[in-house]
Every structure is written in C-alpha cells, then in structure tokens.
Amino acid sequence: MKEIKMPQMGQSVEEATIVDWLKKEGDTVAVGDPIFTIQTDKAEIECEASESGVLRKILVPAGVEVPVFTVVALVGDAGEALPDLAAYGVKGGAASAPAPAPAAAAVEVTAPVAAVPVAANAPVSADAADRVSPRARKAAQSKGVPLEQVAGSGPEGRILSEDVLAWAGAQDGVRSTPTARKIARESGVDLTQVTPGHGGRVTKDDVLGAIGSTPVAPAASGAAAPSLVAGQVTPLTPMRRIIAQRMAESKFSAPHFYVTVEVDMQECVRFRNSGTAFKPSFNDLIMRATARAIQDFPLVNSRWKGDSVETVAEINLGFAVALDKGLVVPVLKRIERMSIQDINRESKVLIDKARNGKLLPDDYSGNTFTISNLGGFGVDHFTAIINQPDSAILAIGQIKDRVVVIDGGICVRPIMKLTLSSDHRVIDGSVAAQFMGRLKTVLEKADF
C-alpha cells in the first residue's frame, strides 16, 4: 500500500486544509493526476498524485487542516487489504477485508475537543497584578506568556518567575504547528489543555476549537453555489476565512493613509492604438508605469520590520485576481526588467493558473508592491487595504470620458483615478504624493 502525503507547497507553509477531493475511493489514479485541492494561507491549489493505483482509502476528509507531510490517502491494488488504519489516526482499527469501491464518504477522524473553556486575552485584575513578581512579569513579557493562565506557587498564590518559565516549558513540550502556537499565545490558550486532532499534533483548528471557533467544511466540488436570500447565514470557506484574517491584520496593524490623483489617459489610448501587431491592455501599461515610478521612489517598495525598514532591491508586483471563491494575488517577479510585452505574456499565464487552481507558492509569494484594478467593474474610485508585507497598494478605477479644463479650454478626455494606500510607519505623505505625481507623468506621456 502506497501513501499519499500532504505536500509542502513552499517553505513557509506548515499546514494546509484539504478543500475538495477530486477522486473518490475506488477510482484509479496515475502519477500526475489532480487528486485533491488544498487551501494554504494564500491560495487554493490542485495537488497531483505521487503514486499510481487505486485510491483505496481517504484518511483526511475535506475541511480538515493537517500539517504538511501528513498521510492523507492510501493507494494500492484493487484487491489489496488495507493496513491498520489506527496507525493513521483513523478510528475503527484495521480493515481485514478488501474494501469495495464505496461512494465518497468521509472517514471518521478524531475531532479536536476543548478540555476546558479558555478566556481569550483576559486582562489581569488589580488584585492579580499585585500577586505577580516583577521578575515573573518580565519573563512573561519576554516569552509571551498570558499571566492569567499561570498558577502561582509563592505565598498567597503569588506568581514567581519559575512559575512562568514552567508554564512556557510545558507549552514548548506540546507537539503543535507554528500557527497553532502563535494563535494560542495571542489568545491566552494553554496548549496542554487542547486535545490534538488528526496525527496527534495540535493544529490551528484545534486551538480555534478550544476558544469556541469551529472550522466549517467547504461544500463539495461541483456543487452549484446557493443563491443568497435575506437572513441567510453562509459559512466561511477556507479562502474567505484567510482573506478576512489577513485584511483585518493589515488594517489594524498598519496606519493607512490615502492619496488620489486623476490621470489623463489620452496618450495611453494612442499608444495602444498605434497600429502595431501587439496591443497591450491598460493594466499592462499601468503595471509598467508603476515599476518606472517605483524605481524613482524606492521607499514605496519597502517593508516594515518592527525596528527597521527594509527597502527591497527588486520590484515584485502583485496584482489582485478575483475568483468565485475569493481573491488571489499572483506576483510578477522583477518587473523592472520586463518590457510591456513580457508583462502582458507573464500576467496572462498567472491569471490562467489562478483561475484553474494551478498557482504554486512561488507564483504568489515575494510581493513588494500590489495593484488592484476594479475599473472593469465600472468603479470610478476606491481605496484598497495594503497587502502585507507591502507598505503600499495602488487602487485603479475605470477610464471614463470627463469634461476637463485644459489651458483655459473645455475638453473631453479619458480620465482615470488612482489611489495609493500607504503604511504611514514607512511612507510619509510627501513621498506618496511625489510617487503619484511621477506615476501620473509616466502615464500621461506614455513614457514606457
């Protein structure tokens, strides 16, 4: 019997959720066949079978998050007996007889159970604060220990530094994923009181379950999206949950401010209609112009590092692509080296991969600046939330004929509104204004 494991889609990916199984038990699979889709922290991706044979057992059903390299399915011969499934964390033990090709039924797995209710970031009362020694408080701040979770061993329950260190050591001894540890630390969850789910390792979903937030399994692939009605409650998909988390983190951690300019796109219209064999899109031109402007104002291509600001040498331009399930941001790497033809070709490839679930981690990572274009939806002007770790994002409205005054005369010109959202920790208003002025000049002169 051969094992199909959860692949590691990039070095930063520690865990992933199976969104949908593309094959059912009893189906024949070959190496390279798409077998399931996963949701990482940034995109939904199709995963290919690493073994050939008959899909004998699905060990991890859709909607369950597991660490990378977890065995998620077994592939073998049609008449081959299944091994002891308890070794894979599946209830029911060994299957002694060959299983017929069943319908795609979910396999029962050990569900995470919260041992005790946990208060998230409960503040320490004044009385409790008096019972914390200065050394204990310093140790707690250093190690991110929630003092409300620590039992004191000193006189009258006073919390000592050794109590804090013992609590932190117990957390470190729990098998858990990095994301689970981060959420537990931020939410004041005691990992020793969280029952691990599949594979005996505490994951993000186990911690969320302990604080009362239960993950919801997505709908089966191919099912028609239900029409929304008033009062309907729609469960979050994995992608929507991640988008919500990332956007909230960005909005509440980075102090946003906004600068808007109007651009006369007449020369860009002439450039597109110049009669050459190649006709770029307006988005191609805007991306090329953005790269030119960033080269003149490299601070816009920087990242906040907590106690420093990193200005990145290469320009990796992310561009938002809307999908039925949410939003993904493929990245054009080193766009400053690309011609408009290169931008057109590479962006089409990435858009096609995004819409077909073929994006790989390298396709959507490493962004240093992002653009979001809603002009195709008839939007005149909007402000966008920064796509971290970037320090700025450019929002693009539609090109629309407007009446303007030029040299004292009234004219009709194709006008487009651009709005830059900036992280004020990195970018000052004057820098944002100069950058937008430079971008406006490049577009209005078609200086590509």
Secondary structure, DSSP 8 states (H G I E B T S, - for coil): -EEEE----STT--EEEEEEESS-TT-EE-TT-EEEEEE-SS-EEEEE-SS-EEEEEE-S-TT-EEETT-EEEEEE-TT----BGGGGTBTT-B--S-----------B----BSS---TT----HHHHHTB-HHHHHHHHHHT--GGG----SGGG-B-HHHHHHHHHHHHTS-B-HHHHHHHHHHT--GGGB---GGG-B-HHHHHHHTT--------TT-------TT------HHHHHHHHHHHHHHHHS-EEEEEEEEE-HHHHHHHTS--S----HHHHHHHHHHHHHHH-GGGGEEE-SSSEEE-SS--EEE-EEETTEEE--EETTGGG--HHHHHHHHHHHHHHHHTT---GGGS---SEEEEE-GGGT---------TT-SEEEEEEEEEEEEEEETTEEEEEEEEEEEEEEETTT--HHHHHHHHHHHHHHHHTT--
